[in-house]
Amino acid sequence: MTEQVTKQAAQTVLVLDFGAQYGQLIARRVRDLHVYSELVPCDISAEEIRALAPAALILSGGPASVYADDAPSIDPKIFELGLPILGFCYGHQIMAVSLGGEVAHSEVGEYGPATLIREHDTALLNSTPLEQRVWMSHRDAVSRVPEGFTITAHTATCPVAAMEDTARKLYATQFHPEVKHTEHGEQILKNFLFEICKIEASWTMDNITEEKVQAIREQVGDNRVILALSGGVDSSVVAALGARAIGKQMTCVFINHGLLRKGEPEQVEEIFTQQFDVDFKHVHAEERYAALLDGVTDPEEKRRIIGTQFWNEFFAVAQELERNGKPVTYLAQGTIYPDIIESGARKTGGKASTIKSHHNLIPFPDGVHFELIEPLDHFFKDEVRELGLALGLPEHIVYRQPFPGPGLAIRIIGAVSPEKLQMLKEADAIVREELDRYNQRLFDKTGQRNSAHSCWQYFAILPDIKSVGVMGDERTYARPIILRAVESSDAMTADWAKLPYEVLAQISSRIVAEVPGVNRVAYDITSKPPATIEWE
């Protein structure tokens, strides 16, 4: 049970997850309307829900048939709690069969857009058109509604596309209001949250910030906290929260392995020594990492070396604090909500399913152990960014691109050397400068930070080859740089960015002119899949 849910209980919407591809999306759509929402497993009991005291429940969709032997089920007593409940797709069907209705296998499935015809009198679909486009994804469908329910909408092939029992505050749709393809999905969610449930839209960033600051103070008390500060979004937001909550009780350990992008170590030190009041430790480990990586070509061996040495450096600082009379009780981490969901964790009061604990993945040395503090563990990524801005972090940190933990070591194909590292840093800085400028132009035109043609991630790669070239009147035999720029929203899939020729030409000419040892620039035009975004 999280502190956030405890404080927000009267205004919390729990999403019962039946394995839907849209499960996280439902929680996000509710939060977008300034109502706190959290995913819980579908097998949560009525008593556990009663203990959590939410304002409402939403039953997600799911891939199974309600009549399959291994189909997810629901505690039928949940429908007796008196809570407003909204079901989508599988949630619509499980509500029907749990309450005495029937679900049948349709002759024709509906996948994708469909035309919904609604009735005049319906609380859930109020203020939406009588005819509207919705998004369907089903083969089974409700064939008989339970007693007390009214059919409120249908499509050409689905006679019960929506149903409701207003006396018991039970509502359900066969379609998916949470996806953008359902034209009036947001209005449907607003009807449920604000008209039916009477929830206040009070989950705002100002409120969230003060609650998280207070929660950290209460958890930590007079004890000390240590944080591995990478300069990335998540750890930087945790550091900013810690600075506001407990100041120099938090030690931020920035381990400089020499594999960051040009200018980043200096930026991190400036921000967390000038803007935020924390105990900042800059560990210069560049030479130790260079010695360990010398001659190593296998990418997995690079990762192992960098990860192992990171914890060696980190715990050395912790032990130094102990010797200096500043023993550490808590280890802060930038774990975010998708990390928890994807690892199988579902924190629901007295119940938790099998968890791959992040805490257990930390290689504590003998005699060292910290309690874990994860202040972002119920935030989605864009909420973390919004929180970072509210805390005063600069935009270049808040909107920092995804960057691999091993840093530039896995963007150098083959062995890492000081010469190669310097070459890649300079080329990568040019790529980022030019594509930052390109993205800014798109932002100025559209007002959207992630417009349709903006780049989501972009960087340079240094392959382990050389090629012939001509510079001036001389033949050269130098290295190429490969440009990688992709459009994506979640990194699960990505398409190569269709950059204007003039942008590509500017990047190429600058790299060849300004980076010694480079005579060629190539552009990777492979999507994910079949490729990955990174090369190693």
Residue pairs with C-beta under 8 A, 6 or more apart in sequence:
1 52
1 347
1 348
1 349
2 38
2 347
2 377
2 378
3 211
3 215
3 218
3 219
4 36
4 208
4 211
4 212
4 215
4 378
5 12
5 36
5 38
5 52
5 378
7 211
8 36
8 203
9 52
9 53
9 54
10 53
10 55
11 35
11 36
11 55
11 199
11 200
11 202
11 203
12 36
12 37
12 38
12 52
12 54
12 55
13 30
13 35
13 36
13 37
13 38
13 54
13 55
13 56
13 57
13 58
13 193
13 197
13 199
14 37
14 38
14 39
14 40
14 44
14 49
14 52
14 54
14 56
14 57
14 58
15 23
15 26
15 27
15 30
15 37
15 38
15 39
15 40
15 57
15 58
15 59
15 60
16 40
16 41
16 42
16 44
16 57
16 58
16 59
16 60
16 74
16 91
17 23
17 39
17 40
17 41
17 42
17 60
17 346
18 42
18 59
18 60
18 61
18 62
18 64
18 72
18 90
18 91
18 94
19 42
19 60
19 62
19 63
19 64
19 72
20 26
20 60
20 61
20 62
20 63
20 88
20 89
20 90
21 61
21 63
22 60
22 61
22 88
22 176
22 178
22 179
23 39
23 60
23 61
23 341
24 39
24 338
24 341
24 380
25 178
25 179
26 37
26 58
26 60
26 88
26 178
27 37
27 38
27 39
27 380
28 37
28 380
29 178
29 185
29 186
29 189
30 36
30 37
30 58
30 189
30 193
31 37
31 203
31 380
31 383
33 186
33 189
33 190
33 193
33 201
34 201
34 202
34 203
34 204
35 193
35 199
35 201
35 202
35 203
36 203
37 58
38 378
39 341
39 346
40 346
40 348
41 346
41 348
41 351
41 353
42 59
42 60
42 62
42 72
42 73
42 74
43 72
43 73
43 74
43 75
44 75
44 348
44 351
45 75
45 77
45 351
46 75
46 77
46 78
46 80
46 81
48 348
48 349
48 350
48 351
49 57
49 78
49 81
49 83
50 81
51 349
51 350
52 348
52 349
54 83
55 83
55 84
55 197
55 199
56 83
56 84
56 85
56 86
56 192
56 193
56 197
56 199
57 78
57 83
57 84
57 85
57 86
58 85
58 86
58 87
58 88
58 91
59 74
59 85
59 86
59 87
59 88
59 90
59 91
59 92
59 94
59 95
59 172
60 88
60 89
60 90
60 91
61 88
61 89
61 90
61 91
61 137
61 176
62 72
62 89
62 90
62 91
63 90
64 70
64 71
64 72
64 90
65 71
65 105
65 139
65 140
66 90
66 93
66 94
66 97
66 103
66 140
67 103
67 140
72 90
72 94
73 94
74 94
74 98
76 98
76 99
78 85
79 85
79 95
79 98
79 99
79 168
79 170
82 169
83 169
84 169
84 170
84 171
84 192
84 196
84 197
85 95
85 169
85 170
85 171
86 124
86 171
86 172
86 173
86 192
87 93
87 94
87 95
87 171
87 172
87 173
88 172
88 173
88 175
88 176
88 177
88 178
89 137
89 138
89 173
89 174
89 175
89 176
91 172
92 142
92 163
92 172
92 173
92 174
93 103
93 140
93 141
93 142
93 174
95 101
95 146
95 170
95 172
96 102
96 103
96 142
96 144
96 145
96 146
96 149
96 160
96 163
96 172
97 103
99 146
99 147
99 149
99 170
100 146
100 147
101 142
101 144
101 145
101 146
101 149
102 142
102 143
102 144
103 140
103 141
103 142
103 143
104 140
104 141
104 143
105 139
105 140
106 138
106 139
106 140
106 141
106 157
106 158
107 157
108 157
109 138
109 139
110 136
110 137
110 138
110 155
110 157
110 158
111 136
111 137
111 138
112 135
112 136
112 137
112 181
113 133
113 134
113 135
113 136
113 181
114 133
114 134
114 135
114 136
114 155
114 156
114 157
114 158
114 161
114 175
115 131
115 132
115 133
115 134
115 155
115 156
116 131
116 132
116 133
116 134
116 153
116 154
116 155
116 161
116 162
116 175
117 130
117 131
117 153
117 154
117 155
118 125
118 128
118 129
118 130
118 131
118 132
118 152
118 153
118 162
119 125
119 150
119 151
119 152
119 153
120 130
121 152
122 150
122 152
122 153
122 162
122 164
123 164
123 166
123 171
123 191
123 195
123 196
124 152
124 162
124 164
124 171
124 173
124 188
124 191
124 192
124 196
125 152
125 153
125 162
125 188
125 191
126 191
126 195
127 187
127 191
128 184
128 187
128 188
129 184
132 183
132 184
133 181
133 182
133 183
134 155
134 161
134 173
134 175
134 176
134 177
134 181
134 182
134 183
134 185
135 175
135 176
135 179
135 181
135 182
135 185
136 155
136 158
136 174
136 175
136 176
137 176
138 158
138 174
141 158
141 159
141 160
141 174
142 160
142 163
142 174
143 159
143 160
145 151
145 160
145 163
146 165
148 165
148 167
148 168
149 163
149 164
149 165
149 170
150 163
150 164
150 165
150 166
151 159
151 160
151 162
151 163
152 162
152 163
152 164
153 161
153 162
153 173
154 160
154 161
155 161
158 174
160 174
161 173
161 174
161 175
162 171
162 172
162 173
162 174
162 175
163 171
163 172
164 170
164 171
164 172
165 171
169 196
171 192
171 196
173 188
175 182
176 182
176 185
177 184
177 185
177 186
177 188
177 189
178 185
178 189
179 185
182 188
193 199
193 201
194 201
205 386
205 387
205 390
206 390
208 387
209 241
209 244
209 387
209 390
209 391
212 241
212 245
212 375
212 387
213 241
213 244
213 245
214 245
215 375
216 241
216 242
216 245
216 246
216 373
216 375
217 245
217 246
219 330
219 373
220 245
220 246
220 249
220 329
220 330
220 373
222 249
223 249
223 328
223 329
223 330
224 249
224 250
224 251
224 321
224 326
224 327
224 328
224 329
224 330
225 242
225 246
225 249
225 250
225 251
225 328
225 329
225 330
225 331
225 332
225 373
226 250
226 251
226 253
226 317
226 318
226 321
226 328
226 330
226 331
226 332
226 370
227 235
227 238
227 239
227 242
227 250
227 251
227 252
227 253
227 331
227 332
227 333
228 235
228 253
228 255
228 310
228 314
228 333
229 235
229 236
229 239
229 252
229 253
229 254
229 268
229 272
229 280
230 236
230 254
230 405
231 254
231 260
231 264
231 265
231 267
231 268
231 397
231 400
232 334
232 400
232 403
233 334
233 381
233 384
233 385
233 388
233 397
233 398
233 399
233 400
234 334
234 335
234 336
234 376
234 384
235 333
235 334
236 268
236 271
236 388
236 393
236 397
236 398
237 334
237 376
237 384
237 387
237 388
237 391
237 393
237 398
238 332
238 333
238 334
238 375
238 376
239 250
239 252
239 272
239 276
239 278
240 276
240 388
240 391
240 392
240 393
241 375
241 387
241 391
242 249
242 250
242 252
242 278
242 332
243 250
243 272
243 276
243 277
243 278
244 391
247 277
247 278
248 277
248 278
248 279
249 279
250 278
250 279
250 332
251 278
251 279
251 280
251 281
251 317
251 321
251 326
251 328
252 272
252 278
252 279
252 280
252 281
253 281
253 283
253 313
253 314
253 317
253 318
254 265
254 268
254 269
254 272
254 280
254 281
254 282
254 283
255 283
255 285
255 310
255 313
255 314
256 265
256 282
256 283
256 284
256 285
256 286
257 285
257 286
257 289
257 306
257 309
257 310
257 407
258 285
258 286
258 287
258 289
258 290
258 421
259 289
259 306
259 406
259 407
259 408
259 409
259 416
259 421
260 407
260 408
261 403
261 407
261 408
261 425
261 428
261 429
261 432
262 425
262 426
262 428
262 429
263 429
265 282
267 396
267 397
269 280
269 282
271 393
271 394
271 397
272 278
272 280
273 280
275 392
281 317
283 313
283 317
285 309
285 313
288 309
288 313
289 305
289 306
289 309
290 416
290 418
292 305
292 309
293 302
293 305
293 306
293 409
293 415
293 416
294 415
294 416
294 417
295 415
296 302
296 305
296 415
296 416
297 414
297 415
297 464
299 410
299 536
302 406
302 409
302 410
302 416
302 536
303 405
303 406
303 410
306 405
306 406
306 407
306 409
307 405
307 406
308 363
310 405
311 362
311 363
315 364
315 365
315 368
318 328
318 368
318 370
319 368
321 327
321 328
322 328
328 370
329 370
329 371
330 370
330 371
330 372
330 373
331 362
331 370
331 371
331 372
331 373
332 373
332 374
332 375
333 358
333 372
333 373
333 374
334 374
334 376
335 358
335 374
335 376
335 377
336 376
336 377
336 379
336 380
336 381
336 384
337 376
337 377
337 378
337 379
337 380
338 380
338 381
339 358
339 377
340 347
340 377
340 378
343 355
343 356
343 357
343 358
344 353
344 354
344 355
344 356
345 352
345 353
345 355
345 356
345 357
346 352
346 353
358 372
358 374
359 372
364 370
376 384
376 387
379 387
385 398
385 399
388 397
388 398
389 395
389 398
399 449
401 456
401 457
401 458
401 459
402 457
402 491
402 533
404 410
404 411
404 534
408 416
408 421
408 424
408 425
408 428
409 416
410 534
410 535
410 536
411 424
411 428
411 459
411 460
411 461
411 462
411 534
411 535
411 536
412 420
412 421
412 424
412 461
412 462
412 464
413 461
413 462
413 463
413 464
413 535
413 536
414 463
414 464
415 464
419 517
420 462
423 462
423 479
423 515
423 516
423 517
423 518
424 460
424 461
424 462
424 481
426 514
426 515
427 460
427 462
427 481
427 511
427 515
427 518
428 459
428 460
430 460
430 507
430 510
430 511
430 514
430 515
431 458
431 459
431 460
431 483
431 485
431 507
431 511
432 458
432 459
434 503
434 506
434 507
434 510
435 455
435 458
435 485
435 499
435 503
435 507
438 454
438 455
438 499
438 500
438 503
439 454
439 455
442 448
442 451
442 453
442 454
443 449
443 451
443 454
445 451
448 454
450 456
450 489
453 487
453 497
453 498
454 487
455 485
455 486
455 487
455 497
455 499
456 486
456 487
456 488
456 489
456 494
456 497
457 484
457 485
457 486
457 488
457 491
457 494
457 533
458 483
458 484
458 485
458 486
458 497
459 484
460 481
460 482
460 483
460 484
460 511
461 481
461 482
461 483
461 484
461 524
461 535
462 479
462 481
462 482
463 479
463 480
463 482
465 479
465 480
466 477
466 478
466 479
466 480
467 477
467 478
467 479
467 480
467 519
467 520
468 475
468 476
468 477
469 475
469 476
469 477
469 478
469 519
469 520
470 476
471 512
471 519
476 519
478 517
478 518
478 519
478 520
479 517
479 518
479 519
479 520
480 518
480 519
480 520
480 521
480 522
481 511
481 515
481 518
481 520
481 521
481 522
482 521
482 522
482 523
482 524
482 535
483 504
483 507
483 521
483 522
483 523
483 524
484 524
484 533
484 535
485 496
485 497
485 499
485 523
486 494
486 495
486 496
486 497
486 527
486 528
486 533
487 494
487 495
487 496
487 497
488 494
488 495
488 528
488 533
491 533
493 527
493 528
493 529
494 527
494 528
494 533
495 527
495 528
496 523
496 524
496 525
496 526
496 527
499 523
504 523
507 521
508 521
511 518
511 521
512 518
512 519
512 520
512 521
524 531
